[in-house]
Structures are given as C-alpha cells and as structure tokens.
C-alpha cells in the first residue's frame, strides 16, 4: 500500500446483504480520503476482522444473523473502542434502535441509502461519507460504551421542589451529535442534582418527545419537555426543540418561569435566545455550547458571562461537529472546556461547591 493509502481512513463495512455491503463500500471508496479494508457479513465476523484489520471506523448494520449489530457494537466498545457508525433501515431519527445504538457507543447513525422522496441519493451518499469522516476525527474516549444502571421508577423520582436563590440554571445548546452527548450527560446525573437543566436540541419538534421518553427511562432525575410547563422545578432536566423558542424569565416575585415563543414564529438562533434569557439570573446561570453546525449559542454564552455567569463548551475533539463550540470560543467568554462524558460530574460539583461556601 502506498503512502497515500496509508493516510486514508480505513473502514470496515458490516452488513449481511452482499448487495448493500457493496453499495456502501462503493460510496465510501468514491471519497479520496477513505479506503474500505474489509467487509463482514455479521457481527461475529466483524469482531474478528476488527481485531485483525484495526480499522479507523466501522459501519454497522443492525439486523444480521449469528450476532446482530447492537450486540457486536457492545463488544467493539469494550474490546477495541473503534468509532462506529450504524447504517441501518432501523436507525431513523427518533427510533428507539437509534437511541440504543448511541447509548452503546455508536458515534452516529444513518438510514441505509434508498430512493426516498425527501432526500436525493446523492445527498444520502454525501451524508454517509461526511459521517464516516467525522467519526474518524473524534477522540476515541468519546466512543465509550455507557454502562447505565437501573433507573428508578417514575414514582421513585422525587421532585426537587420550587427553585430558590441557590438554584443554578444550566442552559445547553446542541445540534449535530447532540443525542449522543446528552446520553452521556443526563443519565449520569445523580438524585442529588438540585439545579435546573434546560436543553435546546436543534432537531425537529417531533423528535423531542421520543428522546425525552428514552432519557427518562434511563435517568435518575426527571426528564421533561418544556411544553405545558410554566415553573421549572429543581433537580429536573427540560428538553425542547429549537422550534419551540423556549426562554426563562423572572416572574413578579423573582421566580423562574418558562415562556415559549409560539409555533408560528421562528428564530435562526434559538440557543442564543434561551441562553441570553438565562443571563437575567446572573451568577446562577451556566451556558453550555455542545456539538453542532453553525454559530448558534456563541452570543448567548457571551451574554451569560457578561452577567457574571459561567460559559462552558464541549471539547472540539469530542464533537461530531465542532462549529458551534468553536464559535463560542472565539467570543472569549468560555471558562471551561469539557468532553461530554465529564460534564455531568462537573455540574454535580457546581452544586456541591455552593453547599461548601
């Protein structure tokens, strides 16, 4: 193999369909930065080939004989921690299989290429290449297999009660790769979490409820949508779509109250909107910008820092798309840079530090 090939991203394609395997391999081989080093027909064969070929990235189907893709993914994360992209008819946005794959360590998920009306075949091919290239650039620590404990039943999750003068408001904005990152943050919060977390996820509104339901079933803190909520409760995570335009403002007696912009109005920068609203709470506000395309969130974090709050961004080597964190860093308003898998511990320590003061 020549030096040019040595510098390429080495990919193992795993799919039980010979036709689909050839199609995915052909798509990837069209990119001058990628070389397909092998094709496996099931999860068991994939494990042997990962050990022997040491690929930079694995693409994995879900439904396969002998060993399915999710089981193979678990083994890969434990034994090799190779960045893996799930390419399957089952991994559509909002599907439980998608969240399972991300929970067990897949860097990203994508539907198999098909002649769908909503997206051209060329666009689907470009998406596959883009996600494989991004997966190869991510620091290996990000592809950890999450060992989640048994979450308490809904009835066992106690409400933290109304917010008070000590409550921090942690605002998080996330786009591309946000599902993965939040799966490493929210389920890691313990029952001692007593602040309020508000997440603006830059996805269509219809995908938020399935994700909230999934997180709720794996978390020790209550996870809710913002819809219908007026007064946030301590120790709770609230998640909304960027289409909702959620903000938090001070009520007549200084209490925190949610406000939704309304479905008929849209904003190109919903993360900025939400984070800027948190700046009203001064030193009790924390702005967090995670993985995502564009610049949304940068001005919001700057507003929080100007008001005496704290700015945090996700480590760009830990992001599927580093554009949003990079934009925030350029504002010179960030105090802390953290990978997603260390954020929950940091948020818990913020509250502990308050108790010691």
GISULVEN-V613943 format. One record per residue. N is the residue number from 0. RES is the residue in one letter. OMEGA is omega in radians with two decimals (999 if undefined). Layout:
BEGIN
((N/RES/OMEGA) (N/RES/OMEGA))
END
This chain:
BEGIN
((0/X/-3.09) (1/X/-3.09) (2/X/3.12) (3/X/3.14) (4/X/-3.14) (5/X/-3.12) (6/X/-3.11) (7/X/3.07) (8/X/-3.09) (9/X/-3.02) (10/X/2.98) (11/X/3.14) (12/X/-3.12) (13/X/3.14) (14/X/-3.11) (15/X/3.08) (16/X/-3.14) (17/X/3.14) (18/X/-3.13) (19/X/3.11) (20/X/3.11) (21/X/-3.12) (22/X/-3.14) (23/X/3.10) (24/X/3.12) (25/X/3.11) (26/X/-3.10) (27/X/-3.11) (28/X/3.10) (29/X/3.14) (30/X/-3.05) (31/X/3.12) (32/X/-3.02) (33/X/2.99) (34/X/3.09) (35/X/-3.05) (36/X/3.13) (37/X/3.09) (38/X/3.13) (39/X/-3.06) (40/X/3.06) (41/X/-3.07) (42/X/-3.12) (43/X/3.10) (44/X/3.13) (45/X/-3.13) (46/X/3.11) (47/X/-3.08) (48/X/3.06) (49/X/-3.13) (50/X/-3.08) (51/X/-3.04) (52/X/-3.10) (53/X/3.14) (54/X/3.06) (55/X/-3.11) (56/X/3.01) (57/X/2.93) (58/X/-2.94) (59/X/2.97) (60/X/3.12) (61/X/-3.07) (62/X/3.13) (63/X/3.11) (64/X/3.10) (65/X/3.08) (66/X/-3.09) (67/X/-3.04) (68/X/-3.13) (69/X/3.11) (70/X/3.11) (71/X/3.12) (72/X/3.12) (73/X/-3.13) (74/X/-3.14) (75/X/-3.12) (76/X/-3.12) (77/X/-3.02) (78/X/-2.96) (79/X/-3.10) (80/X/3.08) (81/X/3.10) (82/X/-3.05) (83/X/3.07) (84/X/3.11) (85/X/3.08) (86/X/-2.99) (87/X/3.04) (88/X/-3.11) (89/X/-3.05) (90/X/3.02) (91/X/-3.09) (92/X/3.14) (93/X/-3.12) (94/X/-3.14) (95/X/3.13) (96/X/3.09) (97/X/-3.13) (98/X/3.07) (99/X/-3.13) (100/X/3.12) (101/X/3.11) (102/X/-3.09) (103/X/2.97) (104/X/3.09) (105/X/3.12) (106/X/-3.13) (107/X/3.12) (108/X/3.13) (109/X/3.09) (110/X/3.09) (111/X/3.14) (112/X/3.12) (113/X/-3.13) (114/X/3.13) (115/X/-3.12) (116/X/-3.02) (117/X/-3.10) (118/X/-3.13) (119/X/3.12) (120/X/3.11) (121/X/3.12) (122/X/3.10) (123/X/3.11) (124/X/3.13) (125/X/3.14) (126/X/3.12) (127/X/-3.14) (128/X/-3.12) (129/X/-3.08) (130/X/3.07) (131/X/3.13) (132/X/3.11) (133/X/-3.14) (134/X/-3.12) (135/X/-3.08) (136/X/-3.06) (137/X/3.11) (138/X/-3.02) (139/X/-3.12) (140/X/-3.10) (141/X/-3.04) (142/X/3.14) (143/X/3.05) (144/X/-3.11) (145/X/3.06) (146/X/-3.10) (147/X/3.06) (148/X/3.11) (149/X/3.13) (150/X/3.08) (151/X/3.04) (152/X/-3.12) (153/X/-3.11) (154/X/-3.12) (155/X/-3.14) (156/X/-3.08) (157/X/3.07) (158/X/3.12) (159/X/-3.13) (160/X/-3.09) (161/X/3.12) (162/X/3.08) (163/X/-3.04) (164/X/-3.13) (165/X/-3.06) (166/X/3.01) (167/X/3.09) (168/X/-3.07) (169/X/3.14) (170/X/-3.11) (171/X/3.02) (172/X/-3.10) (173/X/3.10) (174/X/-3.13) (175/X/-3.10) (176/X/-3.08) (177/X/3.11) (178/X/-3.11) (179/X/-3.09) (180/X/-3.12) (181/X/3.06) (182/X/3.09) (183/X/-3.14) (184/X/-2.99) (185/X/3.13) (186/X/3.14) (187/X/3.08) (188/X/-3.14) (189/X/3.13) (190/X/3.11) (191/X/3.11) (192/X/-3.06) (193/X/3.07) (194/X/3.12) (195/X/3.09) (196/X/-3.14) (197/X/-3.06) (198/X/2.95) (199/X/-3.12) (200/X/-3.05) (201/X/3.07) (202/X/3.11) (203/X/-3.08) (204/X/-3.05) (205/X/-3.12) (206/X/-3.05) (207/X/-3.09) (208/X/3.10) (209/X/3.14) (210/X/3.10) (211/X/3.12) (212/X/-3.14) (213/X/3.13) (214/X/-3.13) (215/X/-3.11) (216/X/-3.12) (217/X/-3.02) (218/X/3.12) (219/X/3.04) (220/X/3.08) (221/X/3.09) (222/X/-3.03) (223/X/2.94) (224/X/3.14) (225/X/-3.11) (226/X/3.06) (227/X/3.13) (228/X/3.11) (229/X/-3.10) (230/X/-3.12) (231/X/3.11) (232/X/3.10) (233/X/3.06) (234/X/-3.06) (235/X/3.04) (236/X/3.11) (237/X/-3.12) (238/X/3.11) (239/X/3.05) (240/X/3.04) (241/X/3.12) (242/X/-3.08) (243/X/-3.12) (244/X/-3.11) (245/X/3.02) (246/X/3.13) (247/X/3.14) (248/X/3.14) (249/X/3.09) (250/X/-3.04) (251/X/-3.13) (252/X/3.12) (253/X/3.14) (254/X/3.14) (255/X/-3.12) (256/X/3.07) (257/X/3.01) (258/X/3.11) (259/X/-3.09) (260/X/-3.09) (261/X/-3.03) (262/X/-3.10) (263/X/-3.10) (264/X/-3.14) (265/X/3.09) (266/X/3.10) (267/X/-3.08) (268/X/-3.10) (269/X/3.09) (270/X/3.06) (271/X/3.13) (272/X/-3.07) (273/X/-3.11) (274/X/3.12) (275/X/3.12) (276/X/3.12) (277/X/-3.12) (278/X/3.09) (279/X/-3.13) (280/X/2.99) (281/X/-3.06) (282/X/3.11) (283/X/-3.12) (284/X/3.08) (285/X/3.12) (286/X/-3.09) (287/X/3.08) (288/X/-3.11) (289/X/-3.12) (290/X/3.11) (291/X/3.12) (292/X/3.07) (293/X/-3.05) (294/X/-3.09) (295/X/3.13) (296/X/-3.08) (297/X/-3.14) (298/X/3.13) (299/X/3.09) (300/X/3.11) (301/X/3.12) (302/X/3.12) (303/X/3.13) (304/X/3.13) (305/X/-3.13) (306/X/3.11) (307/X/3.11) (308/X/-3.04) (309/X/3.09) (310/X/-3.12) (311/X/3.01) (312/X/3.06) (313/X/3.08) (314/X/-3.04) (315/X/3.09) (316/X/-3.10) (317/X/-3.05) (318/X/3.00) (319/X/3.04) (320/X/-3.02) (321/X/-3.01) (322/X/-3.11) (323/X/3.08) (324/X/3.12) (325/X/3.12) (326/X/3.11) (327/X/3.12) (328/X/-3.13) (329/X/3.11) (330/X/3.14) (331/X/-3.08) (332/X/-3.06) (333/X/3.10) (334/X/-2.99) (335/X/3.05) (336/X/-3.04) (337/X/2.93) (338/X/-3.08) (339/X/-3.04) (340/X/3.05) (341/X/-3.05) (342/X/-3.12) (343/X/3.11) (344/X/3.12) (345/X/3.14) (346/X/3.11) (347/X/3.14) (348/X/3.09) (349/X/-3.13) (350/X/3.13) (351/X/3.14) (352/X/3.11) (353/X/-3.10) (354/X/-3.14) (355/X/-3.11) (356/X/999))
END
